[in-house]
Amino acid sequence: MSMLLPVLFPIFAIILVGFLYATYHKKNKQTVDIEFANRMNMELFIPALLIDALSKQNFALLDYQPLALAGLLVVLLSGVFAWIFAKAFSLSTPMFIPSMMFNNSGNMGLPLAVLAYGDDALSAAVILFLMSNLLHFTLGTYIVGGKISWWNLLKMPVNIATIIGLIISFSHWEMPEILHTPIKMLAQIAIPLMLISLGVRMTSVDFSAWRIGIIGAIMCPLVSVIAAFLILLFIPLEPMQRTQLLLFATLPPAVLNYMFAEKYQQQPTEVASMVAVGNALSIFSLSLMLLYLA
C-alpha cells in the first residue's frame, strides 16, 4: 500500500494541475491552446523520448519481441471481447470498440512505468506504446472511419523517430554527449506535458452520456486484463516485461479515441464520456493492479 501514493499521486496531481489551469482560464473566457502544445509534443518531445529510449546501449530490441507480440495480442483480443459485448447489447461498434482496445499508454502509461519501476521500465513501456500506437493509426482509424492513410502513418514524427532510434540501437552507435544532451532535455518535457494535456482535455468532456461512460470505464481495463492473463499462458515473459504488460492492460481509454470519434462523427459525446470516466476511475483499477504486482 505504501507504494501507491508515491506512484499515483504525481500522475493525478499533474493531471489535476492541467484541469484546474484550463478551468480557471475558461471561467475567465480565455482560450487554452492545448492543440499547439499537443502538436509540439507529438512532433518534438515524444520523438526525442523515443530516440532517447531506443538508442540506449542497454536496449536490446530482440529481447522485446515477445513483449511486442503480447502487446499487439492484448489490443486485438480486447477488441474481440468488446465486439462480442457490443453485439450482445446493441452498441455501435465504431463508437465502443476502439475505446476498449486503445488505452492511455502514452499520457499515463509512460509516466506510470517510470514512477513505479524506474527508468529500467521505460523501454518496455515504450515498446507497448509503439505497438498500441501502430494499431490505433491503422486498425483503429479503419474501425472508426473506414479507411487507413498509410502515407500519413509513415510521415508521423513518432514513427520516423522510432526508425532512427532502432537504427542507432542495431548499429550500436554511441551517440556523442553533445548530441545526446539536447535530445534528453527535450525528452524530459514529454511526460509532464502529456499529463497536463490530459487534464486540459478533461475540461471539454461532456458527462451527459454517463451510463456508457461507466460501462466503458469498467470494461476497458477488464477486457484488457483478461486478455493479458490469457496471453501470458502462452507467451512467457521475464518479470519486468510481464509487469509492464499487466500495467499496460489496466490503463484507461486513450484521449485519442475521442479525437477520432469527433473527426469521423462516431458518437463523440459517448466516447468522451468513456474517456473521462475511465481516466477518473483508473485510480482504483491501477491501485488494484499495483497492489497485485507488489
BELWO-V237561 format. One line per field, one symbol per residue. ss: DSSP state (H for helix, E for strand, C for the rest). Layout:
# BELWO-V237561
ss=???
This chain:
# BELWO-V237561
ss=CHHHHHHHHHHHHHHHHHHHHHHHHHHCCCCCCHHHHHHHHHHHHHHHHHHHHHCCCCCCHHHHHHHHHHHHHHHHHHHHHHHHHHHHCCCCHHHHHHHHHCECHHHHHHHHHHHHHCHHHHHHHHHHHHHHHHHHHHHHHHHHHCCCCHHHHHHCHHHHHHHHHHHHHHHCCCCCHHHHHHHHHHHHHHHHHHHHHHHHHHCCCCCCCHHHHHHHHHHHHHHHHHHHHHHHCCCCCCHHHHHHHHHHHHCCECHHHHHHHHHHCCCHHHHHHHHHHHHHHHHHHHHHHHHHHC
